[in-house]
């Protein structure tokens, strides 16, 4: 669920397609107007924050149950929320 939210956030922000209730559309003709950057940024931020909250729940579970495979998280050099997302080119 965490990965899905992060992936969807990136998809919304950096893709040229628009999700509608009926399908995904790409604006191709001159009468079409692409989605505004502010609305894409808002959806991106909302989904990213949701993923961060989900990760916090997963991390708390791993720490609380003492999972031997979990070594903790490195947080130095990350954003204020503890995550740094970069675009893979």
N, C-alpha and C positions, 0 to 999 in steps of 0.2 A: 504494500500500500504506500509506503514511503517513497519507493522508487517510482511508482506510477504517478504520484503527485508531482515529484520533481520533474519527471519526463514530460508530463502534460504542461507544466508551467513553462518549460523551455520550448515546447512545441507551439504553444500559444504565442509566446513572445517573438520567436524567430522564424516562424513559418509564414508562407505567403497565402495560406488558406484560412478560411473563416469557418468556424463551426456554427451550424444552425440547428434548430430542433429536428430538422428533417434529413440533413446530410452535411457534408463538408463541401464548401464551395470555394472556388478561386475566382477572384474578380478579374475578368479578361477584357471586357469591352469598355469603350470610352464613357458610357453612361453609368458604369459601376463606380462606386467610391469605396476604396479600401477602408478597413477599420482604422479608427484613429489610434495613434500611438499611445495616447493616455489610457484608452480603454484596454488595449492589449497589456500595457504595463500594470494596470489594476488587476486584471485576471492573473497575470504572471505572479504578482506579489501575493495575491490571495492564495493561490495554489502552492507557492513556495512556503508561505507561512504555515499552511496546513500540513505540509510535509515535515516541516521542522517540529511542529507540535507532536505529530505521530512519532517521529524519531525520538523525541524526548521520552515518550511513553515506552517505546521499545528499549531505550537505553536504561531507563529506570527499572524495567522488568529484569533486564540482564544483570544489572548490579544487585538488585534485591534478591534474586535467586542464586547469585554466585555462579553464574555460568562460566565454566573453565575456559571456553574458547574466546570469551570476550576479554580483551586486554585493555579496554578503556578507549577514550577518544583523545586524539591530539587536537588541542584547541588554539595553539599559538599560531599567529599569522592568519587567522580566519576572520570572518566578518563578525559584527556585533552579536549575531545570533548563533555563532559557532560553526557556521557553514560558509564555504566559499565555493561557488559554482563557476566553472569555466567552460567555455564553448570548445568542444573538440572539433578541430578543423580538419 
